[in-house]
Amino acid sequence: MSTLNPFKSWLSDKNRATPLGTWLMAAAPASAEALGYTGFDFLVVDMEHVPIEVSDLAHILRAIGCTPADAVVRLAWNDQVLVKRCMDAGARTVMLPFVQTAEEAKAAAAYTRYPPHGIRGVAAVHRGSKFGTIPNYLKNANNDVCTIVQLETPEAIERLPEIAAVEGIDALFVGPGDLSAAMGHIGNIAHPEVQALIEKAAKDAHAAGKPVGIVGPNPDMVKRFIGYGYNYAAIASDIAMMTGRANDWLGQMKGDDKPAAPAPTVAY
C-alpha cells in the first residue's frame, strides 16, 4: 500500500530535493498557517519546549492542514500515553526526543502502531481517523505513520546503527543543541568536535540505510549539514525569524552604527 503521509513519501524519494522545514515555537495556529504558505515542506510542532497541549495541537494541525506544508509533531517525551493522544489528535509524523538505546527505539515504534505490530490504543472515532470516516483506518494506519527518533548525546550517536536497525523506526533526527551540551560545548554547535560528530552521524545513518534529519540556526549551517548528507533539515524557527527581522529593521530605522548581531549558533 502506498502511504498517504507526504513527509514519509518524501524520505523515500531519492529524486526529490531535500525537504526543508522550520520549527514552530509560537504555539499559534495563525503563524503556523502563514509559514505553511511560504514554501516550507514541513513544520515541526514543538510540544517539548513550548507550552502546547493536545487541544492546542489539534488547532495547529488544522491550520497547517490548510497549506501545502506537512506537520511533524515533536512530543515532550517518548511516552505511550502522549503518543496515543497526539496521534488521535491527528499527528501522523511524530518525533520522539532523547532516545538513547535500541530498546527505547523499540518502545517508540510500538507506541505509534496498532497491534499486532505495536501497542497503540484503539479508538474508532477521533481526529486522526477523520472522525471514523477513513475507510479501513485501523488496518492501514500503521503504513501511514512516520516514526522519528531523536539522537541527542554522543552515546546515542555511538548506538546509531543498532537504533536505526529497529523495525518501525522510519527516520532519525540529530538534535545539535543537546548534543553540543552533552559534549561540553553548550550553545556552540559550530564547535569542531560537535561538527565532527554531526558529520559522523550522517555517514553512519547512510551506512544503515536510514534517513536522517537535523535543524540548524541559519541557512549557512543548514547547507553545511546537507553537505554532510542529511536527508531533511529544518532552518531556525518562527520566533527566531520574526525577532531576527525585527532587530534588523529596527537597527535600520534607528540608524545604528553597530554591526548586526551575529547569527545564533544554537538550535532546538
N, C-alpha and C positions, 0 to 999 in steps of 0.2 A: 504494500500500500504506500502510495506517495504521501509525504507529510503535508499537512495544511499549515505547518508552522514556518513562516517565511525565514526567520532567523536560522532555524535548523537547516533549511534547504540551502541557504547562502553558504553555510560552513562546508557543505559537501560539493559545492560548485567550484571546481578548480579553475574555471574560465572567468569567474566573476572578480571584479575589483574588490580589494579589501574592504569589508563592511566597516563603516566609521560611525561612531556614536558619541554621545556625551552623557555626563552624569546629571541627574536631576536632584538638586539639593533644596529647592524652594518649596517643595511639597504642595505645589499649586497646579491644579488642572489647566488653568489658562496658559501658564508659561510652558507646560509640557506640550500642550496642543500647538502653541506657536512654534516651538522648536521642531515639532514633528513636520511642519510645513517647510522648514528651511533647507532640507536636503539630507539631514542625518538619516542613516539607515536604521539605527536603533537608539533607544533612550533607556538609560539604566535608572529604574526607580529604586532609590536607596532607602531601605527600611532599617538599615543597621545604624547609621549615624544621623538619621533625620527622623523627627517625631511623626512618622506616617503609620497610622493604624490600618487594619484591614478595611474598615469602612472608607478611609481616605483612598486606599489603594484602588478600590473599585471605581471611584470617580476619576482618578488619574488615568487608569486603563481605558475608561470610556473616552477620555479626551484624546489620548494617543491613538485610539482605535479609529478616530475620525480622519487621521492623517496617513501619509504613505509610510511613516516610520513604524517599527515594531518595538515592543516593550521587552526589556529584560528586567526581572524583579530580583534585586539583591536582598535576601532576607536578613533578619537580625542574627540568626544562628541556624545551625544545622539541626533543626528541631522538628520532630514528626508533626506536632500539632500546628506549628507555624506554617509548615509546608502545605498541610492539608487545607488550612483556612485560606491561604493565599491562592492556591490553585483553584479552589472552589470559587474564589472571587474573580477568577479569570486569568491568572498568571499561567502561561504555557512554557516560557523560558525562565528558569529560576537559577539563581546563583547562590551557592551556599558558602559562607565565609569560613576561613581558618580551618580548612580540612588538612589534617596533619598525617593521616595514615590511610592505607587501603581499607581498613575496617570502617573508618569514618566515611570514606567514599562509598562503600557498600551500603551503609545506612542511608546516605543521601539518595542513592539510586532507588532504594526500596521505598523511601518516603514519598517519592514522586510518581510511583507506579502502582496500579491496581494489581491485586492477585491475578494470576499466580506469580507474577514477576516482581511483586512488591507488596507493601502493606498500607497503601493509601486507603483511607477510609472512604466507603462508598455512600454517595447520596445521589438521588435521582434528579433533583431539581436544584440548580444553583447557576450562578452567572457563567461558570466555566463550561457548562453544557448548554449554554444559551437557554437556561431555564427548562431543560428537558427536551428541547426541540431539535437537537443534533441527532440524526439517526445513528443508532449503534454507538453512541458516545462511549459507553463503558467498555466496549470491545476494542475501540480504536484509539482511545485517549493515550494509551502507553506509547503508540507510534508518534504521537503529536508532540509529546513533551520533550524539552531540551534541558538536560540537567548539567549545570556547570559547577565545578568545584574550584574554590579559590585557594591558591597556594601562597602563603604569606610569610614563611620563615625559611631559613637555609635548610632546616630539617625536612620540610615539606618538599622543597626543590630536590633534595637528595633522594627522596622517595618517589619522585615524579613517575618513573617507569612503572612501578607497581600500582600507583594510584591511577595512572592512565589506562592500565590493563583491566580495571574493574568494569564488568559488564553493566551497561546502563549509564555510564558517565560519558556524556556526549562531547564535552569540551572542558578545557582547563582555562584558568584565568590567574595570572600572576598579579598579586597586589603589591606594587612597588613601595607604597608608603610604609606599610607594616614590615615589609622585607628590609627596608633600609633601617628601620628602628631596631629590628631584631639583630641586625649586623653591627649595631653601634654607631650608625650614621643617621640618626633620626632627622627627618626633614631634608635630607640631601640624597635624592635618588640618583643624582648625577655623579655621585662618588664612583671612582673607577671600580672599586670592589663590588659595589652594588650593580653597576652596569655589566660587569663580567658575569655575575650570577644570573642576571636577567637574560643575557645572551645565551648562556648555557641552558637555561630553562627552555628557550625556544628550540634549540638544537635537540634537546632530549625529547621534547614533545613531538617534533617531526620524526625522530627515530622511532617513537612509539606509535606513530600514525594517528595522533590525536590533535585536533585543532586547539590552538592556544591563543588567548587574548590578553590585553593589558590596557591600562589607562596611563596617559601622560598629561602633564600640565600645560603643554603648548604644542603647536604643530611641529616645531623642530624636533622635540623629543619624541613625538609620536612617529615622525618619519624615520627616526633612528631605530625605533622599536620594530617598525615594519621591515626595515632593512635587516634586522636580526632574524626575521622570519615569522613574526607574529601574524596570525591569520585574521584577526579582527582587533579593533582598537577604539578606545574612547578618548576624546580630547576634552580635558578640563571639565567644567560643569556650567550649568545655567547661571549660578551665582557668580562664579569666577569670571565668566564672560561679561556679565552685567556690570559688576563692580570695576572690572578692568577698563571697559569702555567709558564708564562714568569718570574714573580717575583721569583717563587720557583727555577727555573733553573738558573737564573742569580745569585741568592744567593749561589747556589751550586758551580757555576763556579768561583765566586769571593771569595769563602771561608768565607762568612760572618759568624761570630760567634753569631750575634744577632738572637733571635728566630724569627720564621716566623711570618708575620703579622697575627693578629687574624682574624678569619673568619668574614665576614661582617654580620651585624645584621639588615640590611635594605633590602627591597625587592621592587619590581616595582609596 
